[in-house]
Amino acid sequence: MLALQTLYFEDLETGQSETLTKIVSSSDVIGFAEVSGDRNPIHLSEHFAARTPFRTRIAHGLYTASLISAVLGTRLPGPGAIYLSQTLNFRAPVRIDDVVTVTVTVAELIERGNRARLDCRCMVGDTVVLEGEAMVKVPSRAEAEDGDPRG
């Protein structure tokens, strides 16, 4: 689990990045199915999944995407950031026991509204499994001092 780190808009620089590495467990996938309601057997049944092109169970795409959210909410920019949008391009499956490395990088800082455009990439080994872009509103130090991170 990532330790919390709060960065304000003034702390961010283009090119700055944070990484999370996570082993995808069967219990993660089962838990995500319970929480999301997505009980597609490709995620839950080895017997069913064996008859698909993947030949084994795969994690939900949005489970993998949720790992991006973990980075945004805990490290870059961290607590107080408001998720505005996210694009997701699924490139390859994530299987049970895969090690997913999530990297979020500051691509652009937009002073008007304290917004940051972030490049997001999830890898399993050398394979890109998910990539996209997030837009977040980042509190400034002045907003934090005023007690209103929403601006």
C-alpha positions as CSV (number, residue, x, y, z in Angstrom):
1,M,0.0,0.0,0.0
2,L,1.3,3.5,-0.9
3,A,2.0,5.9,1.9
4,L,0.1,9.2,1.6
5,Q,1.9,12.1,0.1
6,T,0.2,15.4,-0.4
7,L,1.5,17.6,-3.2
8,Y,0.1,21.0,-4.0
9,F,-0.1,22.5,-7.5
10,E,3.1,24.5,-6.7
11,D,5.0,21.3,-5.9
12,L,4.4,19.7,-9.4
13,E,6.7,19.7,-12.3
14,T,6.4,18.4,-15.8
15,G,8.0,15.0,-16.0
16,Q,7.5,14.2,-12.3
17,S,6.2,10.7,-11.8
18,E,5.2,8.1,-9.2
19,T,5.0,4.3,-9.5
20,L,3.0,1.6,-7.8
21,T,3.7,-2.1,-8.2
22,K,0.9,-4.6,-7.4
23,I,0.6,-8.4,-7.7
24,V,-2.9,-9.1,-8.9
25,S,-4.3,-11.9,-6.7
26,S,-7.4,-14.0,-7.2
27,S,-8.9,-12.5,-4.0
28,D,-8.4,-9.0,-5.5
29,V,-10.4,-10.0,-8.6
30,I,-13.1,-11.7,-6.6
31,G,-13.4,-8.7,-4.3
32,F,-13.6,-6.3,-7.3
33,A,-16.4,-8.5,-8.8
34,E,-18.3,-8.2,-5.5
35,V,-17.8,-4.5,-5.2
36,S,-18.5,-3.7,-8.9
37,G,-21.2,-6.3,-9.6
38,D,-19.2,-7.4,-12.7
39,R,-19.4,-11.2,-12.3
40,N,-18.4,-12.0,-15.8
41,P,-17.1,-15.6,-15.6
42,I,-13.9,-14.7,-17.5
43,H,-12.8,-13.1,-14.3
44,L,-14.1,-15.7,-11.9
45,S,-14.3,-19.2,-13.5
46,E,-11.1,-20.9,-14.6
47,H,-13.3,-23.5,-16.5
48,F,-15.0,-20.7,-18.5
49,A,-11.9,-18.7,-19.1
50,A,-10.0,-21.7,-20.4
51,R,-12.3,-21.6,-23.5
52,T,-11.6,-18.0,-24.3
53,P,-8.7,-16.6,-26.3
54,F,-7.0,-15.7,-23.0
55,R,-7.1,-19.4,-21.8
56,T,-7.1,-18.3,-18.1
57,R,-8.9,-15.9,-15.8
58,I,-8.1,-12.2,-16.3
59,A,-8.6,-9.2,-14.1
60,H,-11.3,-6.7,-14.8
61,G,-10.0,-3.8,-16.9
62,L,-11.4,-1.3,-14.5
63,Y,-9.6,-3.1,-11.6
64,T,-6.3,-2.3,-13.4
65,A,-7.5,1.2,-14.0
66,S,-8.3,1.5,-10.3
67,L,-4.6,1.1,-9.6
68,I,-4.1,4.4,-11.5
69,S,-6.7,6.0,-9.1
70,A,-4.6,4.6,-6.2
71,V,-1.6,6.6,-7.4
72,L,-3.6,9.8,-8.0
73,G,-5.3,9.6,-4.6
74,T,-2.3,8.8,-2.5
75,R,0.9,10.0,-4.1
76,L,0.6,12.1,-7.3
77,P,-0.9,14.5,-6.6
78,G,-2.4,12.8,-3.5
79,P,-5.1,13.7,-1.0
80,G,-7.2,16.7,-2.0
81,A,-6.8,16.1,-5.8
82,I,-10.1,15.9,-7.7
83,Y,-10.3,13.5,-10.6
84,L,-11.9,15.3,-13.5
85,S,-11.5,12.9,-16.4
86,Q,-9.7,9.7,-17.5
87,T,-9.1,8.1,-20.9
88,L,-8.3,4.3,-20.9
89,N,-6.9,2.3,-23.7
90,F,-6.8,-1.4,-22.9
91,R,-3.8,-3.0,-24.7
92,A,-3.4,-6.5,-23.2
93,P,-5.0,-8.7,-20.5
94,V,-3.9,-8.8,-16.9
95,R,-3.9,-12.3,-15.5
96,I,-4.0,-13.6,-11.9
97,D,-0.5,-13.4,-10.3
98,D,0.7,-10.8,-12.9
99,V,2.8,-8.0,-11.5
100,V,1.4,-4.7,-12.7
101,T,3.6,-1.6,-12.6
102,V,1.6,1.6,-12.7
103,T,3.4,4.9,-13.6
104,V,1.7,8.3,-13.5
105,T,3.7,11.2,-15.0
106,V,2.9,14.9,-15.0
107,A,2.5,15.7,-18.7
108,E,1.2,19.3,-18.5
109,L,0.4,21.9,-15.8
110,I,-2.4,24.3,-16.5
111,E,-2.4,27.2,-14.1
112,R,-5.9,28.3,-14.8
113,G,-7.9,26.1,-12.4
114,N,-4.8,24.4,-11.0
115,R,-5.2,21.4,-13.4
116,A,-2.6,18.7,-14.2
117,R,-2.7,16.5,-17.2
118,L,-1.2,13.1,-16.3
119,D,0.1,10.3,-18.5
120,C,-0.9,7.0,-17.1
121,R,0.6,3.6,-18.0
122,C,0.2,0.1,-16.6
123,M,2.8,-2.5,-17.6
124,V,3.2,-6.2,-17.0
125,G,6.8,-6.9,-17.7
126,D,7.6,-5.1,-21.0
127,T,4.0,-5.2,-22.1
128,V,1.8,-2.1,-21.9
129,V,-1.6,-3.4,-20.7
130,L,-3.3,-0.1,-20.1
131,E,-2.5,3.5,-21.0
132,G,-4.4,6.7,-20.9
133,E,-4.5,10.2,-19.6
134,A,-6.0,11.7,-16.5
135,M,-7.0,15.3,-15.7
136,V,-7.0,16.4,-12.1
137,K,-7.6,19.5,-10.2
138,V,-4.8,20.0,-7.6
139,P,-5.2,22.2,-4.5
140,S,-2.9,25.1,-4.1
141,R,-1.1,25.9,-0.9
142,A,-3.3,28.9,-0.5
143,E,-6.5,26.8,-0.9
144,A,-5.2,24.4,1.7
145,E,-4.5,27.2,4.2
146,D,-8.0,28.5,3.6
147,G,-9.3,25.0,4.4
148,D,-11.0,24.6,1.1
149,P,-9.1,22.2,-1.3
150,R,-11.8,22.7,-3.9
151,G,-10.8,26.2,-4.7
